[in-house]
Structure formats: C-alpha cells, structure tokens
C-alpha cells in the first residue's frame, strides 16, 4: 500500500491541539512537509517541536491565522502558496458553541459559516493552483457525524457541518479530473477539549456529574469508549495518501459504531 507522502506539503488547520495536532504528526511521519495553522503562536510552536522528520529535507513551519479573518487568511494562504505550494489541505476548525438551533442568532450562524465554509473556500482558491500543477491534491474536512444524524443541542454545528459536506461533495465532482480528491472525516465522541466542554455543559444544565453524563453518552457507542485523536488522524492520513486516489466525495465516520444509518 502506497502511503508515501515525501515531496508533498500539507497545510493542517486547527493544528495546535486535539485532532489537528494528531493529523499533523501522522502526516509528518509519512514524509510530508507540514505547515501548522492555528491562532495560538505558542501552541503551534509546541506542536512544531513534536513533528517527526523521517525523510531527508522535510520542511515544517507554522502559520498563525484566524479563520474568521477571511481577507487576512486569503493573503497569508497566497503567500504560503508562493513560497511552498500545498498539495494537501486539512480543513479543521473548532465547532460552534452548543445550544438549540431555534435560539441561535443570525450573527452566530454567520460567524459559523465564515469560520468553516468561507475559510475553507478561501484556502481552496489560494492553494488549488499548487494541487493542479502537481497533478495531486487531497482535501480532507474534519467535520462531524451530525451530517448523518443531527446531534441534539448542537444546532448551529449541525447546519454548518452539513453545508461543509455539501461543499465537499460538489468539489469532488469538479476537481477529480485534476487528480484532486475531496473527502470528509466524521469523528464521533473523541477525547478532546471540545468533548470535555460538551460534557461539562450538559452536566451543569442537567444537574448531573460529568462522569454520569459521560457514561450516558458511552451507552450509544458500541465500542464502549471514546475515540482517541490519533485514531481519527489515521483515517484522515490514509485519505491523503496515494493509496486513496480513488476514494472521492465520501464522508467516513470514525465513531466506534455510534451512527446507525446505512449511508
């Protein structure tokens, strides 16, 4: 199986922690050059120091950027393309705040779409020339199982994740002839800071302990445990590899079997 990413350059968003960090480490281990993107300079530098360099001449770097500042993000992405064209884009950004959809303000919806869909579009347009020139492109969106089954209490997230899935499916048809694939990874309950905050929020609103909330959530997971970021990263890394060249336009869950739907 060809998993060799030497000579490829990956931009990994949300790479200062959690799933983004795990994906960056996995891709670097497969030989890719990595540019880490997040808002936290200190967090990025800490992850940069962890990246493996098994291939000669690997070049890793950081890009401190805000996904909500789309004009600035576009300029930074264009500069990155000019100095080191990107063939792999990992779209990964923190989820919107929890809450029922009927209580969400238009401003909350607008911010979510700007942070996720608009930022992804900006990065796509800046980096697409590098993918086309290489005849190789991999775009992987880290979204949510909510695109198959909307999650209670995550109204805004459900909407924007579904929009991202439709964005990916559309692009998969448009770009496939250029050797570019577009796929989605759907993490289930994964041991990240977001999961901890979600559990704490539910515990507070329901007058329960975090442990009780966690146990209730695990009853829906056939595997009987929460996932690890590295397990999600392994799936994303495969989709970035040459071996996955015929996998396109898909949404694949890494959720321990929690989603019960057939598609």
N, C-alpha and C positions, 0 to 999 in steps of 0.2 A: 504494500500500500504506500503510495507516494504522499508523504506528509511534509516534504521538504519545502521550507519557506525561505531558504537562503536567496538573496538578491531581492526579496520582497520587502516592502516598507508598509507598516501598519500604523494607522492613527487610531488609538484606543481612547474613546471618550469616557469620562467618569472614572478615570484610571487611578485615582488617589486612594481608593479603598474598595472593599467588597468584591463584587463580581468583575468590575472593570479591572481592578488590580490583578485578580486571578487570571483573567484573559491575557493581559499584557505579559505576565510571567510565562504562561503557556506558549504564546506565540513566539516570544523571545527564545524559549527553549527549542523551538522548531527551526530556529535560524533567522527569523525575521528581524529587521531593524524596527524599533518601536519608538513612536512619539506618543508620550503620555499627555492627555489633555484633561484638565480639571481647573477649578477655581483656586485651589489651595496650593500655593508655591511650596510650602513646607511639606505637604502631603505628597506632592509629585516628586520632590527630591528624595524623600524617604523610599518611595517605590522604585525610583530610578536606580538607587543603590542596590536593590534586590534583584534586578533583572539579570538573568544568566546571559552569557556570551559564548555559546558553544561553537559558533562559526567565526572564522577569521574575518576581521574587519567590520564586525557588526557595529552599527551606529545607533545609539539610543539618545533620546532627548526629551524635553518637556515643552509643553505649550500651555501657559496659564491663560485661560479664557473663560468667559461667561457665556453659556448657551443662550441666555436671554438677550444678550447684546449682539443681535444678528449682524449689524453692519461691521462692528469690530471683528466678529468671528469670521466674516467673509474675507476681510482684509488679511487677517492672520493666516487663514487657510490658503489664500492665494500666495502669500509669501512662503509658506511651507512647500507648496507645490513647486514654486520656482527654484527652490534650493534642493529639494529632495522629493521627487514625485512619489505619490502614495498609490499603492495597489490594493490595500485592504483598509476598509473603514468599518470600525465597530461603533455603532450608534448606541450609546448607553448613557442614560441621564436619570437622576433621581426622580421618583414618582411624585405626582401631585399630592397635596395633603388629603387625608381621608375625610369622608363626610358624604351624606346623601346628595345625589345629583340635584334634586329639586331645591336644595338650599344653596347651591353654588352660584356665585355672582358671575355676570358676564366677564368681569375682569379676571376672575380665576380661570375661566375657560380660555380666555385669550392668552393669558400667561402660559398655560399648559401647552397650547398649540404652538406658541412661539418657541418654548423651550425644547419641544420634541420635534414636531413636524417642520417648523420653519428652520430650526437649526440644522436638521438633517438635510433639508433641501439646499441650504447654503453650502454645507460641506460637500454634498454631492456635486454641485455645479463647479465648485472650486477644484475638486480632485478628479473628476471624471476624465479630463484630458490625459492625466497620467495613466489611468487604467486603460484607456483606449490605445495609447501609444505602446503600452506593454503587451496589449492583447490579453490582459489578465486582470480581472477585478473581482473582488469579493466584498460585498456589503452585507453586514450582519447586524440586525437590530435586536437588542436585548429588550424585550417588552414584557408580556405577561400572559398567563393562561386565561386572563379575562377576555382575550379575543375569541376564545372558545366558549367560556362560561363567565359572564359578568360577575364580578365579586361584590357581595353586599358591603356597603359602607365605603366603597371606593369609586364613587360616581364619576368624578372628573377623570380619574385614571382610566376607567373603563372606556370612556369616549375617546380619549386621545390615543390609547393603545390600539383601539380598533382602526382609527384613522391611519396610524403608522403601518398597520398590517395591510391596509388597502393601498397605501403609498408603495410599499414593497412589492405587492403583487403586480401593480401596474408597471413599475420599473423593470421587474423581472422579464416581462414580455418585451419591453422596449430595448433592453440592453443585452439580451442573451447573445445576439449575433456578434457582439463585440468581445465575447469571451468573459462577460461580466455576469455574475450571479448575485441575486438579492434574496436573502432568507431571513427568517425570524426565529430567534430562540425564546421560548416561553418558560421562564423559571417559575417553579412553584414556590412553596414556602422554603426560603433559603436563609441560612444563618448569616444575616447582615444587620447593619444598624437599622435599616428600614423595617425589617421584621420585628426587631426589638421594640421599636417605637410603636408599631402597629399593635403589638401585644399589650404594651403598657397603656395605650389609648383605650383599647377595648376593656381592659381590666378596670380602668378608672371609671369608664362610662357605665359599666355593669356591676360595679361594686364587688368585683372578684379579685383574686390574686393573679399575678401574671402566670404563675405555674398552672392554675386552673384553666386559664384561657389557652395556654399552650397545649395542654392535654386535650382540650376540646378540639382544637384545630387538628391535632395529630390523628384524631379518630377518623378524619376524612382522607388520610394518607395511607394507602395500603402498605407502603414501605415501613410505616411506623416511626418515622423520624423526619426531621427537617434536612434539607439538602445542604451541601457544602458549596461555597463559591467555586472551588476547583472542579466540581462535577458539572456545573453549568459551563465553566470555561472549556472543559474538554470537548463538549458538543460544539461550542462556537468555534474552537480552533479547527476541528475537523471540517466544518463548513468553509473555512478559509483556505483549506489545503487543495492541492491539485487533485487529490482523490475525490473531492466533492464537486468536480466540474460539471456533473450532470444533475446535481441537486439544485433546483432553482424554483423560486416562488413558493417555498414551503414555510410552514410555521410548525416547529417541532418543540414539544414540551419536554422539560426536564423537571418532573414534578413528583416522582415516586409513585405515579399511577393515580394521582388525585382526580384528574379530569376524566370523566366517564364517557364523554362524547366519542363517536366513531370517527369524526373528522376534525 
